[in-house]
Amino acid sequence: MSAVRVLVADDHEVVLEGVRALIERQPDLEVCGLAANGREAVELAQKTKPDVVVLDMTMPELDGLDVIRLIKKKLPDTEVVVFSAHSSEEMVEEVFDAGAKSYIEKSQASQDLVTAIRSLAEHKPFFSTQTSEILFAKFLLPKDRQQQSRTELRLTAREREIVRLLAQSSSNKEVATALGISIRTVETHRATLMRKLGVRSVAGLVRYAIRHHIIEA
């Protein structure tokens, strides 16, 4: 039986090497690629066609949710386990909506990550204890609160990308260049986002981005 092929994507070299070492100690698993940003993760996935992608949510160049959607669109048989330092009800729900089947906190890597990879290789979802508690707590909410949670404000992929770039102190011109759009379009997006999120400054966007793990504090 051939080994399960795993692509690891994280913008921290220490984490990449740690996860690679953990996986390579398993006789039934092998690392087929390492990616340091979201765009590279998508490109390497298309090239190497892994069975499972281990993905950090906070990635440069392409947001983690965008990476999941693109990989699932281009490689529907490849499964994704999100490997993140943070977890929240909103983030867990967005990750599963995007197409991932597992969410593991980095603090639980040694206990859960290998098990999650093996489970996903068989196309079975795997939930860490913390993720299970988040999902169970939501299940126990009254029906009206569950409906409210499902209809809460969500940003589009493009809006998340603009928030990320603006929160990283990019100017309107830099955002326009990075996304291949006009400065006027960036200004329009920025104004719309501030209204949508109820913030009045870039500092407010930064706080939103940190709170929702679009960027790291």
BELBEL-V259722 format. One record per residue. N is the residue number from 1. PHI is phi in whole degrees, -180 to 180 (none if undefined). BURIAL is b if it has 9 or more other ideal C-beta (glycine too) atoms within 8 Angstrom, else e. Layout:
N:PHI:BURIAL
N:PHI:BURIAL
This chain:
1:none:e
2:-74:e
3:-70:e
4:-73:b
5:-94:b
6:-124:b
7:-103:b
8:-112:b
9:-128:b
10:-159:b
11:-88:e
12:-110:e
13:-60:e
14:-62:e
15:-68:b
16:-54:b
17:-68:e
18:-64:b
19:-67:b
20:-59:b
21:-61:e
22:-62:b
23:-68:b
24:-71:b
25:-78:e
26:-96:e
27:-66:e
28:-98:e
29:-124:b
30:-144:b
31:-88:b
32:-104:e
33:179:b
34:-127:b
35:-126:b
36:-103:b
37:-151:b
38:-64:b
39:-65:e
40:-63:b
41:-61:b
42:-65:b
43:-64:b
44:-67:b
45:-62:b
46:-64:b
47:-76:e
48:-98:b
49:49:e
50:-71:b
51:-76:b
52:-139:b
53:-111:b
54:-99:b
55:-126:b
56:-76:b
57:-75:b
58:-97:b
59:-119:b
60:-70:e
61:73:e
62:-137:b
63:-63:b
64:-54:b
65:-64:b
66:-65:b
67:-61:b
68:-59:b
69:-61:b
70:-67:b
71:-65:b
72:-68:b
73:-71:e
74:-84:e
75:-134:b
76:-61:e
77:-86:e
78:-83:b
79:-98:b
80:-124:b
81:-110:b
82:-81:b
83:-124:b
84:-131:b
85:-79:e
86:-128:e
87:-148:b
88:-153:b
89:-58:b
90:-63:e
91:-66:b
92:-60:b
93:-64:b
94:-65:b
95:-62:b
96:-71:b
97:-62:e
98:-73:b
99:127:b
100:-73:b
101:-121:b
102:-154:b
103:-138:b
104:-120:b
105:-77:b
106:-60:b
107:-67:e
108:-107:b
109:-57:b
110:-65:e
111:-86:e
112:-115:b
113:-64:b
114:-63:b
115:-62:b
116:-63:b
117:-61:b
118:-64:b
119:-65:b
120:-68:b
121:-61:b
122:-99:e
123:62:e
124:-111:e
125:-68:e
126:-140:b
127:-117:b
128:-68:b
129:-58:e
130:-66:b
131:-65:b
132:-60:b
133:-65:e
134:-63:b
135:-67:b
136:-67:e
137:-62:b
138:-68:b
139:-61:e
140:-81:e
141:-64:b
142:-58:e
143:-55:e
144:-67:e
145:-71:e
146:-63:b
147:-63:e
148:-61:e
149:-62:b
150:-68:e
151:-102:e
152:-62:e
153:-54:e
154:-128:e
155:-92:b
156:-73:e
157:-59:b
158:-65:e
159:-65:b
160:-62:b
161:-64:b
162:-67:b
163:-59:b
164:-60:b
165:-67:b
166:-65:b
167:-69:b
168:-91:e
169:68:e
170:-79:e
171:-77:e
172:-56:b
173:-65:e
174:-67:b
175:-65:b
176:-60:b
177:-65:e
178:-63:e
179:-100:b
180:69:e
181:-127:e
182:-81:e
183:-62:e
184:-60:e
185:-65:b
186:-62:b
187:-61:b
188:-65:e
189:-59:b
190:-62:b
191:-64:e
192:-64:e
193:-64:b
194:-63:b
195:-65:e
196:-63:b
197:-93:b
198:71:e
199:-116:b
200:-118:e
201:-154:e
202:-63:e
203:-59:e
204:-66:b
205:-64:b
206:-62:b
207:-61:b
208:-62:b
209:-62:b
210:-70:b
211:-62:e
212:-103:b
213:61:b
214:-78:b
215:-130:b
216:-94:e
217:-69:e
